[in-house]
Amino acid sequence: MEEFSLYVLDIVMNSVRAGAENIDVTLDDRAGLLTFTVKDDGCGMTKDQLERLTDPFFTTRKTRGVGLGVPFLKMLAEQTGGDVDVSSVAVSDSPESHGTTLVATFHSDHIDFIPMGDIKDTFVTLIQGNPGVNFTFVHIKDGGEVRLSCRELRSVLGDDVPLSNAEVLAWIRGYLAEAYDEIK
Amino acid sequence: MKSIEELMAIKEKMQNKVSLRNSAGDDVRVVVGMATCGIAAGARPVLNAFVEGVSEAGLSDRVMVTQTGCIGICQYEPVVEIYEKDKEKVTYVKMNADKAKEVIERHLKGGKPIAEYTIGAATK
């Protein structure tokens, strides 16, 4: 993948497929160090699944025999001198409190780091496909912070207008564009 | 600056529309594969082209654009499947945003699938 924003999309989709209702995505991108954190309350992973997470030939899906998302992310992190750390509690081990937290670090000033790409597009794509999920996006940069909470948007829109509505998505896209312009 | 008032105006407008019809956009489903394979191959701009294009074409009432995981034909990504009531599923492969616009115009609006973009043409 040529843009970091595509890695974000890919990794967050794992949380969606884990059935998470609340997903917090944080990008802390300051002073040449980028920390990407995804915290979800999905079904989590067993100890065995967690141990094999970075094995590209391990996947829980049936359509194909490879799972490349996390291995790709780990490779990118390591080639910039960073790393990926994943902790998880499986629903089978803790029905009340389960989920996964992924923390990936990158030296964003490293020559092998890739462009951020269109992160706004990634956020909008996630909301479009999963309007019922409570995403919270926070992107901290040297110039300030961009924040978007789907729960807050839903409190304004109510139950009748989904976040996947094209006009709502256009509003979100515009809001993010303005927020990013402000912290340039 | 985008304001909450604008969002509330969208809400009111949509509520009026909702009261006119009970079910939205379920005659046709446009499904875009958004697993690692699809994303790496360029599915995100394809999805966004469908979301924006369907809205601009005024088709939101009968066309729903959704995402799915790996469809199982990674070598043909980005893959888009179109399901229509009482019709055979059409699978478009190696899509991009321009092809998506064409599919909206010729298939979703015009009713004629574009054979040369389908998996049948790609595997010949």
Interface residues (C-beta under 8 A of the other chain):
Chain A: M1 L6 L9 D10 M13 R17 R61 T63 R64 G67 L68 G69 F72 D121 T122 V124 T125 Q128 G129 N130 L153 V156 L157 G158 D160 V161 N165 A166 E167 V168 L169 A170 W171 G174 Y175 E178
Chain B: M1 K2 I4 E6 L7 M8 I10 K11 K13 M14 Q15 V18 M34 A35 T36 C37 I39 A40 R44 P45 L47 N48 V51 E52 V54 S55 S60 V65 T66 Q67 G69 C70 I71 G72 C74
